[in-house]
Amino acid sequence: MKQTEVPVEGLTHGQCYYFRAACGNIRGYSQFRVSQPDCVIPSSWRDETGREERLPPGGLALLDRLFAEVRSGRPDLKGLGDPGPGETPVGQRRKKTTIKQLFTAASKFQKHLKRGVFLSCLLYHEDRVLVTNE
């Protein structure tokens, strides 16, 4: 089997869809099989919670425009403006990481966290847990 998943695009929210599949080789195709469950209805978590979207349509564009206005109107605010020529962004002043540091058991990353939003990922495999924080 070369492909176990097939993306289906353009589905309408809340409409029931039925799928069936057949396998084939050089000699031909098998009988069509109906999927289990028989039908699926595309939905989102908002259907269950009853909450409406927080941003209206075009809300991200509105926020981007507002942020650009704040950045242009307040050049004295640090961290909002783009770095000019000759300025080094804060993120590029990091200490160079060597291969040896990547494989140490006790990472010192947590001691140097700054304020902001961080993404963390938990990976479980058998009895092992891997936590990444970036």
N, C-alpha and C positions, 0 to 999 in steps of 0.2 A: 504494500500500500504506500503510495507516494505522498498523498495528501490526506490528512485526517480531519482537517478543518477547512471550511469554506466560508469566507465572510459574505454576509448578505447585507447589501446597503439599500438605502431608500425605503426602509420600512416605516409605516405610519404608526404613530403612537396610539395605543389603545385598540388597534385592529387585530383580529385573530388571524394567524397564519398557520397553514398546514404544510408540512414538508414530507417528502418521500425520497428514497435514494435507491440506486441500483449499482451493483458492482459489475465490472466488465473486464474482459481480456481479449486475446486474439480471436477466440471462438465466438464471442458475443457477450450479451449482457444478461444478468440474472433478472428475476422477477423484482418489481419495485417493492420496497418495504416501507411501511409507514413508521414515522418517528415515534419515540416514546418520550414525553407525552404526545398525544395526538396533535395538539395545537399549542402554539405559544402566542402570548400577547406582549409586545414590547411595552415596558413600563419603566418608571424610575422610582427612586426612594421617595420622591415628593408625592407620589400617588398614595403611599402608605401613611405618611405623616400628615398630609393635608397642608403642608407649608408651601407657600408660593415662593418663586425665585426672589432673591434679595435684590438683584440688579434688574432694572427694566431692560428691554431690548436696546442694544447700543450703549449699555451702561459702562462697559469697559472702555469704550472710546471716550465717553464723557469723563471717566476718571483719569485717563491718560491726558486729556486736554487740560483738566483741572491741575494735575500734577505739573504739566509743562508751564502753566501760568504761575504756579507757586514758585517753581524753580527760576523762572525768568524775573519774577517780581521781587524775589528775596535772594540775591546772590550771596548774601552774608551767611546763609545757612550752610553749615558744613555737611558734606555727605549727600546733598541733593544734586549738586551741579556735576556736570561732566568734567573729568580732569582735563586741564588745558595742556598745551604743548609744553613739555619739560616737567610737568607734574607727574608724580608716580601715584597711581591709585593705592589705597590702603591694602587691598588684597594682593598686590604684587610685591609688597615689602616682606613677604613671608620668608622664613628661613628655609634654605634648600633642604629637601627631604632626601635622605639616602636610602639605598636598598636595605641596609641594616636596620634603619629606624622603622621601616614598614613592617618588619617581622618581629618587633619587640612585643612582649606580652603585656607590658604596662604602658599604654599610650598616655602621653601627657596632654592630649588634646583637650580634655575636660577642664584643665586648669586655666586654659587661655580662651575660654568661650567669651564672646562679646554679646551684647544685647542684640536680639533679632529673632528671626524665625529660622528654625533648623529642621531639616528633614532627617528622620530616623527610620531605619528599616530593620525588621526582625525576620530572620530566616530560621526556620525549624527544620532539622533533618534528624530523624530517629531520636536520640537522646541529647543532641547537641543544639545549641542556640548561638546564632551569630547576630550581633547587634552592630549596626553601623550608624554613625551620626555625622552628618555632613552639613 
